[in-house]
Amino acid sequence: MIQFDKVTKKYGDKVALDELTLKIKSGAIFGFLGHNGAGKSTTLKSLVSIIEPTSGTITVDGLDLATQRHAVKEKIAYVPDIPDIFMQLTANEYWSLIIAAYSLDAEAVAARRQELLDLFEMAAHQYETLASFSHGMRQKTIIIGALLPDPDIWVLDEPLQGLDPQAAFDLKEMMKAHAAKGKTVIFSTHVLDTAQQLCDELAILKQGEMIYNGSVADLLAAHPQESLETIYLQMVGRQSAEGHLVADLNGEQHE
Ligand SMILES: Nc1ncnc2c1ncn2[C@@H]1O[C@H](COP(=O)(O)OP(=O)(O)OP(=O)(O)O)[C@@H](O)[C@H]1O
């Protein structure tokens, strides 16, 4: 179980995340939705310790992230939204780094590594540098690295962006398979069909505040004959380029 309790992140005066309180059950596929700048990446980066919240607490299986960071990090693997990291390394060197960082037995993960290489058609590219890869190939390299430790919690920030249709399909199947093993998958997306297909539960963020948290099934049941896309757009509302609400789908002015 992951618990956010009144987690706030401020950048100067800007409140990127405002007292986020929610629970994510083990074994769930949990999605974060929200317009650009809503606070999705801030939430995920807080969970994986890339940024430190201004206030509030995050606990993972009862471990406090602020004081037991190392123990929490061992449970988590993260796929960032921008995969432009370790560009000078070859894919193989990157995976070796992950194996060392998580203290994995290279022989024990060899079969898993090969399976992932074959699935993502990366075997022929393993000795090439990340700098020479396309966005999608870098994304696949990082996804393979994240899965090598078979993490209890797999966190992915907009993971489908830049993947070709086959890789996107395979990734979605992997996310389902990971959760089916009792592990937790947390991701952000702008692709509402994907959220509808995959998520057990979701949170919708709007300008740093959570405006919905619950199951996709409950949300759809409360709005019969509507898709997640139309429900989401009605909840979040249309916004001007400056971020002000201008109208909902019915054209009603809100601000
Ligand atoms: N390093 C930073 N310095 C200042 N402001 C930041 C920083 N990182 C994020 N922000 C601000 O925090 C808010 C939330 O950003 P965040 O990246 O979490 O949004 P997001 O929901 O992931 O958006 P997107 O869908 O565009 O990726 C935005 O207003 C953003 O401008």
The ligand as an ORCA input file, in Angstrom:
! r2SCAN-3c Opt
* xyz 0 1
  N      11.375     22.463    -11.716
  C      10.294     23.235    -11.732
  N      10.379     24.559    -11.442
  C       9.283     25.331    -11.430
  N       8.032     24.898    -11.696
  C       7.893     23.587    -12.002
  C       9.009     22.701    -12.037
  N       8.552     21.469    -12.367
  C       7.220     21.603    -12.537
  N       6.822     22.865    -12.324
  C       5.458     23.375    -12.398
  O       4.638     22.538    -11.600
  C       3.367     22.347    -12.225
  C       3.115     20.857    -12.357
  O       4.034     20.335    -13.309
  P       4.064     18.789    -13.680
  O       5.293     18.571    -14.511
  O       3.910     17.982    -12.451
  O       2.747     18.645    -14.557
  P       2.218     17.413    -15.426
  O       0.809     17.155    -14.990
  O       3.154     16.276    -15.360
  O       2.193     18.050    -16.881
  P       2.446     17.415    -18.355
  O       1.208     16.662    -18.701
  O       2.616     18.627    -19.214
  O       3.682     16.548    -18.291
  C       3.414     23.105    -13.535
  O       2.809     24.351    -13.361
  C       4.893     23.277    -13.804
  O       5.139     24.443    -14.529
*
